Amino acid sequence: MKERTKNAFKKLFEITSEKCKSCPATESHRCCDKLFCNIVESDLQRLGIFFPKPNVGKIPYMGEKGCIVPPELRPRCTGYICSPFFSDRDFRREYDRLIEKINQDPEVPPMPKVKK
């Protein structure tokens, strides 16, 4: 994976995690959800990467300072954001720009584009 792609994932994580701090409880999945940990675990197993789970509770990969899996190794989780946040045009532009940059790296499976 290219360094610029890793940087795009880190920036994507920054902007989505900022929004996730106010994730509405009414969404079908919250930004940090055990469902995503299960997806991340399957992806990591496919890559042959092991991360110990620090939390056997509700969110398995959540450590004291957030998720222990680097953003580029959990792309679907890093790129997830609750739908109400897409009404913020500045956020949406930056989000789309980062997804486009990530999708330019041939080593990364394409990130799905969120419908407007």
Residue, then its C-alpha position, 0 to 999 in steps of 0.5 A: m500500500k502506498e504511503r499516500t494511501k495510508n495518509a489518506f486513511k489516517k485523514l479519513f479516520e480523523i474526519t470520521s472519528e470527529k463526527c462519530k463522537s456525536c453519532p446518533a443512537t437512532e442509527s441502525h449501526r453506530c460508528c463504533d459497533k461490534l458488527f464492524c469489529n467482526i468485519v475487521e477480524s475477517d479481513l485481518q484473518r484473510l491477510g494473515i494479521f493477528f491483533p489481540k482483542p483488548n476488550v471482550g465486551k461490546i467493542p472487541y478492538m477498542g483499547e484505552k485510546g480507541c481502536i487498536v487496529p490501524p485505519e488502513l487495515r480496517p478500511r470499511c470501518t474507517g470509512y463508515i459514517c452515519s448518514p445524517f453527517f453527509s448533509d455537511r457539504d464541507f465534510r462530504r467534499e473532504y470525505d469524497r476526496l479521500i475515498e477517491k485518493i484511496n481508490q486510486d491505489p491498486e493494492v486496496p480493494p475499492m472503497p464503496k462510494v456513499k450515495k448522496 
